Amino acid sequence: MRPLAMDASERIKGVLDGSIQPSEISGDEELYYMAERIYGRDALENMGVEPPVKPPELGTVTLNGNGGVEIPSSEGSQESENNQKIKVKRRRIVIPLIMFLCLIISSYNVSFGLGSVITLCSEGEPVQELEMGTSSHLNENGTLYIVWNMYGLNNYSEYVLEWSVSQNGSSEVVEDGISAWNLSESARITSFNWIIENPPYSYLSTLFEDGFPVAWSNGSGEQVITVLSESGEQGTYCNDNTRLIWAEYSNLESKEAWGEAGSGDIIDGALIMMFVGMFLITVRKRA
């Protein structure tokens, strides 16, 4: 044991006085770190002294940035890293899917209207049932009187009454005329008179509501035929306007929140362009 101790002391002395060979320092970890503290790592590298190789520990070795201390990674950190990668992959799938669905909804709203799928628009009070009756009378002086009685009119709707009065059957037209009104009233009585020189007389009349024919009344002598259109055939605002106006989305039951499908405004175009751009960006990131 004595020679080994003397040999070790001589090598330490050689490090101190600089007489030791570089190859002897490279193979001894204690001598290398002693020489590093005395001469510095740069000087040892210039002399060709390599640092001692330390066998790696089990697991992945990472540096914590504090003086080069090596810390083996644990199984928990590896599992956490795998979970983070799974979350990123899911996010890359979910975000493009959400953008695509938003694009479909915006485009469908412009083309067909969301109101055709979901019923949110409210007409308010139900439309009153329309009633129309006509009476005519030809007196001894040859004056024809026709009276139209109309009930169940919608307030503030535009009404037009058209008629055509004929004599000598229906071969001679006495007068073609119209009467229009737009008032807050649910009932109206309209009457006119004409001179009939060649009886018998006949007349045809049609009542329009907001441009749609809703009633017809025809008469010849004392015979009167009145026909009312079915309520289902009349167009309603909510049925004809199914496009959601995004600026009025806070009041979906109001008619102001719905417009005609097949056309869009600035917000519709901006939403479609935004969702297209975001969809393309997210798809490229996923790729």
NUZALUM-519145 format. One record per residue (C-alpha): residue in three letters; x, z, y. Coordinates in steps of 0.2 Angstrom, whole numbers, padded with zeros to 4 digits, always signed. Layout:
// NUZALUM-519145
ALAXZY
...
END
This chain:
// NUZALUM-519145
MET+0000+0000+0000
ARG+0015+0003+0012
PRO+0020-0015+0013
LEU+0003-0020+0017
ALA+0002-0007+0031
MET+0019-0013+0038
ASP+0014-0031+0037
ALA-0002-0027+0047
SER+0007-0018+0060
GLU+0020-0032+0061
ARG+0006-0044+0064
ILE-0001-0034+0078
LYS+0016-0032+0086
GLY+0018-0051+0084
VAL+0001-0053+0094
LEU+0007-0042+0107
ASP+0024-0050+0110
GLY+0018-0067+0106
SER+0029-0070+0091
ILE+0015-0072+0078
GLN+0011-0090+0072
PRO-0006-0097+0077
SER-0011-0101+0059
GLU-0010-0082+0055
ILE-0022-0078+0070
SER-0035-0091+0064
GLY-0037-0083+0047
ASP-0039-0065+0053
GLU-0055-0060+0063
GLU-0048-0044+0070
LEU-0031-0052+0076
TYR-0041-0067+0084
TYR-0053-0056+0094
MET-0037-0045+0099
ALA-0028-0061+0105
GLU-0044-0067+0114
ARG-0044-0051+0124
ILE-0026-0052+0128
TYR-0023-0071+0131
GLY-0041-0077+0133
ARG-0050-0090+0123
ASP-0044-0105+0133
ALA-0026-0101+0129
LEU-0029-0099+0111
GLU-0038-0116+0111
ASN-0023-0124+0119
MET-0012-0116+0106
GLY-0023-0124+0092
VAL-0030-0107+0086
GLU-0048-0109+0079
PRO-0060-0095+0079
PRO-0064-0087+0062
VAL-0079-0095+0054
LYS-0093-0082+0050
PRO-0105-0086+0035
PRO-0123-0089+0042
GLU-0136-0076+0037
LEU-0152-0081+0028
GLY-0166-0089+0039
THR-0165-0099+0055
VAL-0152-0092+0067
THR-0156-0093+0086
LEU-0147-0087+0101
ASN-0156-0075+0113
GLY-0145-0079+0128
ASN-0137-0062+0129
GLY-0118-0064+0126
GLY-0121-0076+0111
VAL-0128-0062+0100
GLU-0136-0071+0085
ILE-0154-0065+0079
PRO-0161-0072+0063
SER-0179-0078+0065
SER-0193-0069+0055
GLU-0207-0076+0045
GLY-0219-0070+0058
SER-0212-0081+0072
GLN-0211-0096+0061
GLU-0230-0094+0057
SER-0234-0092+0075
GLU-0225-0108+0079
ASN-0235-0117+0066
ASN-0251-0111+0072
GLN-0246-0117+0090
LYS-0243-0134+0083
ILE-0260-0134+0075
LYS-0268-0129+0091
VAL-0260-0143+0100
LYS-0265-0156+0087
ARG-0283-0150+0088
ARG-0283-0151+0107
ARG-0276-0169+0107
ILE-0291-0174+0096
VAL-0305-0164+0105
ILE-0301-0169+0123
PRO-0302-0188+0120
LEU-0318-0185+0110
ILE-0326-0175+0125
MET-0320-0189+0137
PHE-0328-0203+0126
LEU-0344-0193+0124
CYS-0345-0191+0143
LEU-0342-0210+0146
ILE-0356-0214+0134
ILE-0368-0202+0142
SER-0364-0209+0160
SER-0365-0227+0154
TYR-0382-0224+0145
ASN-0389-0216+0160
VAL-0386-0231+0171
SER-0392-0244+0158
PHE-0407-0235+0150
GLY-0409-0218+0159
LEU-0407-0201+0151
GLY-0426-0199+0155
SER-0430-0211+0141
VAL-0422-0198+0129
ILE-0426-0181+0137
THR-0442-0178+0147
LEU-0438-0167+0162
CYS-0447-0177+0176
SER-0463-0169+0181
GLU-0477-0179+0190
GLY-0485-0163+0197
GLU-0504-0163+0197
PRO-0512-0174+0184
VAL-0519-0191+0190
GLN-0538-0189+0194
GLU-0550-0200+0184
LEU-0555-0215+0193
GLU-0574-0219+0195
MET-0581-0234+0204
GLY-0599-0240+0206
THR-0606-0255+0215
SER-0623-0259+0222
SER-0630-0275+0230
HIS-0646-0279+0239
LEU-0653-0295+0246
ASN-0666-0292+0259
GLU-0680-0304+0265
ASN-0669-0311+0280
GLY-0656-0317+0267
THR-0644-0304+0271
LEU-0634-0297+0256
TYR-0627-0280+0257
ILE-0614-0274+0244
VAL-0608-0256+0243
TRP-0593-0249+0233
ASN-0592-0231+0229
MET-0575-0225+0223
TYR-0571-0207+0217
GLY-0556-0199+0209
LEU-0543-0208+0221
ASN-0526-0202+0222
ASN-0520-0194+0238
TYR-0508-0205+0248
SER-0509-0219+0236
GLU-0511-0237+0243
TYR-0527-0245+0239
VAL-0533-0263+0241
LEU-0551-0269+0238
GLU-0552-0288+0236
TRP-0569-0298+0234
SER-0576-0315+0234
VAL-0594-0318+0238
SER-0603-0334+0233
GLN-0620-0342+0235
ASN-0630-0356+0225
GLY-0624-0347+0209
SER-0605-0347+0211
SER-0602-0365+0218
GLU-0601-0361+0236
VAL-0589-0347+0242
VAL-0596-0337+0257
GLU-0581-0327+0260
ASP-0565-0320+0252
GLY-0559-0304+0260
ILE-0549-0288+0257
SER-0550-0270+0263
ALA-0534-0259+0262
TRP-0531-0241+0266
ASN-0519-0227+0263
LEU-0527-0210+0267
SER-0528-0193+0261
GLU-0545-0194+0252
SER-0551-0193+0235
ALA-0567-0203+0238
ARG-0572-0218+0248
ILE-0588-0228+0251
THR-0585-0246+0258
SER-0599-0258+0262
PHE-0601-0276+0269
ASN-0615-0289+0272
TRP-0616-0308+0272
ILE-0629-0321+0276
ILE-0635-0330+0260
GLU-0643-0346+0264
ASN-0644-0353+0246
PRO-0647-0340+0233
PRO-0644-0334+0220
TYR-0628-0325+0225
SER-0613-0318+0215
TYR-0598-0308+0219
LEU-0581-0303+0211
SER-0571-0288+0216
THR-0555-0280+0211
LEU-0548-0263+0216
PHE-0529-0261+0216
GLU-0520-0244+0216
ASP-0501-0245+0222
GLY-0501-0264+0217
PHE-0509-0261+0200
PRO-0527-0267+0196
VAL-0537-0252+0191
ALA-0556-0258+0192
TRP-0566-0273+0193
SER-0584-0275+0198
ASN-0594-0292+0196
GLY-0612-0295+0201
SER-0625-0309+0200
GLY-0642-0305+0208
GLU-0647-0287+0202
GLN-0635-0287+0187
VAL-0618-0277+0190
ILE-0604-0276+0178
THR-0590-0263+0182
VAL-0574-0261+0172
LEU-0561-0248+0174
SER-0543-0250+0167
GLU-0537-0238+0155
SER-0526-0224+0162
GLY-0513-0227+0149
GLU-0510-0244+0156
GLN-0506-0238+0173
GLY-0487-0235+0176
THR-0481-0218+0181
TYR-0466-0214+0192
CYS-0457-0204+0178
ASN-0460-0217+0165
ASP-0453-0231+0176
ASN-0439-0221+0183
THR-0428-0213+0170
ARG-0410-0214+0178
LEU-0404-0197+0182
ILE-0398-0196+0200
TRP-0383-0184+0199
ALA-0384-0178+0217
GLU-0401-0171+0213
TYR-0397-0163+0196
SER-0401-0146+0202
ASN-0419-0150+0202
LEU-0422-0160+0187
GLU-0441-0158+0187
SER-0443-0166+0204
LYS-0446-0185+0206
GLU-0432-0186+0219
ALA-0419-0183+0204
TRP-0424-0199+0195
GLY-0422-0217+0199
GLU-0424-0234+0192
ALA-0413-0238+0177
GLY-0402-0253+0176
SER-0394-0249+0192
GLY-0382-0236+0198
ASP-0375-0228+0214
ILE-0358-0223+0220
ILE-0358-0207+0210
ASP-0362-0216+0194
GLY-0348-0229+0196
ALA-0336-0215+0200
LEU-0340-0205+0185
ILE-0338-0220+0173
MET-0321-0224+0181
MET-0315-0206+0180
PHE-0320-0204+0161
VAL-0313-0221+0157
GLY-0296-0216+0165
MET-0296-0198+0157
PHE-0300-0205+0140
LEU-0286-0218+0141
ILE-0273-0205+0147
THR-0278-0192+0133
VAL-0277-0206+0120
ARG-0260-0211+0126
LYS-0254-0193+0125
ARG-0260-0192+0108
ALA-0251-0207+0102
END
